[in-house]
Amino acid sequence: MPTIAGAWQGFCVSDRSRTDHVYTTHSLRRWHDGIVSLSHAFGPEEDWPDQDLVALSDDFSAGLVLEAYRAGVFPMPLSHSSFAARMGWWSPVRRAHLPLDELRVSRSLTKMAHRYTVTVDNDFGGVIAACADPSREGGWIDHDIQAVYGELHRAGVVHSLETWDADGRLVGGLYGVSLGGLFAGESMFHDPADGRDASKVALMELVRILGYGGVPRLLDVQWLTPHLESLGAAEISRHDYLELLDIALDQPAPPWT
C-alpha cells in the first residue's frame, strides 16, 4: 500500500521500497489566486491499486486535503481498522456522482421543502457536529476531520448548507469541498424527530446553486448508497470520474453568497 510522507508543503507518494513522485505544492496560495487544476500528487492513476483505498498517511493537513480532492482522492480516518496509519486516502474504483439534471424530487419532497428555510455557511460548526454525532451508524468524522475542514471552511473552500424549521432550529444540512466546478459532498444529516427530508431539501438547494450558469459542474458523492441512488446518483468508473473532474476543476465556482 502506498504511503504519504511529509507535510503538504512537500510530500511524496511512494510504494514499499522507493519514492516515485515528489511534489512541492502551493495549495493555500492557489485558493486565493483562483488557480485550480487536476493534481497528480498521488501519482498517476495507472499506478494506483485496484481497490478503493489508494494510500495511507500519518500526515493530515488542509493543504494535503486540497491536493487530494484535486487528484480525485479524499481522506477518511483509519481509527477503526487494523492499519497503523492515521489516515486513509480513497478513490473508489466505482465512484458515485449525482448529475445535476437528474436529481429526483418527488411531489411530497417539493411540498416538504416549503416547511423549511435553507441557508449557506450560516452554521458550519452545527452541521459538521451533527454529522459527527457518534451515535450515527458508520460514523467516521473525528476531531481531526472537524479541525481541518473547519480551517478549510474559514478559507472559503468548504461550504455548508443548513436547513431550519419554522422555529429556527437546525434540523438538517450538509457540507462539502468546493474547488472550481467540483463540489465533493462529505456528509449530510437530518433530525429524525423534527427534520423529515431536511437533508434532501438542503441537497435540492445545493443542486440549484451548482447549476448556476449552466456550466459542467460535478457533484461527487463518493460511494453509491440506496439512499443516494433513490435521489438520482449513479456510479461511474474511476477513470471516467477523473475525466469529469478534470473538466469540472476548470469551471468557475458557483456563487456561494
C-alpha positions, 0 to 999 in steps of 0.5 A: 500500500502506498504511503504519504510522507511529509507535510503538504508543503512537500510530500511524496507518494511512494510504494514499499521500497522507493519514492516515485513522485515528489511534489512541492505544492502551493495549495493555500496560495492557489485558493486565493489566486483562483488557480485550480487544476487536476493534481497528480500528487498521488501519482498517476492513476495507472499506478494506483491499486485496484481497490478503493483505498489508494494510500495511507498517511500519518500526515493530515493537513488542509493543504494535503486535503486540497491536493487530494480532492484535486487528484480525485482522492479524499481522506477518511480516518483509519481509527477503526481498522487494523492499519497503523496509519492515521489516515486513509486516502480513497478513490473508489474504483466505482465512484458515485456522482449525482448529475445535476439534471437528474436529481429526483424530487418527488411531489411530497419532497417539493411540498416538504421543502416549503416547511423549511428555510435553507441557508449557506455557511450560516452554521458550519460548526452545527452541521459538521457536529451533527454529522459527527454525532457518534451515535450515527451508524458508520460514523467516521468524522473525528476531531481531526476531520472537524479541525481541518475542514473547519480551517478549510471552511474559514478559507472559503473552500468548504461550504455548508448548507443548513436547513431550519424549521419554522422555529429556527432550529437546525434540523438538517444540512450538509457540507462539502469541498468546493474547488472550481466546478467540483463540489465533493459532498462529505456528509449530510444529516437530518433530525429524525424527530423534527427534520423529515427530508431536511437533508434532501431539501438542503441537497435540492438547494445545493443542486440549484446553486451548482447549476448556476450558469449552466456550466459542467459542474460535478457533484461527487458523492463518493460511494453509491448508497440506496439512499443516494441512488433513490435521489438520482446518483449513479456510479461511474468508473474511476477513470471516467470520474477523473475525466469529469473532474478534470473538466469540472476543476476548470469551471468557475465556482458557483456563487456561494453568497 
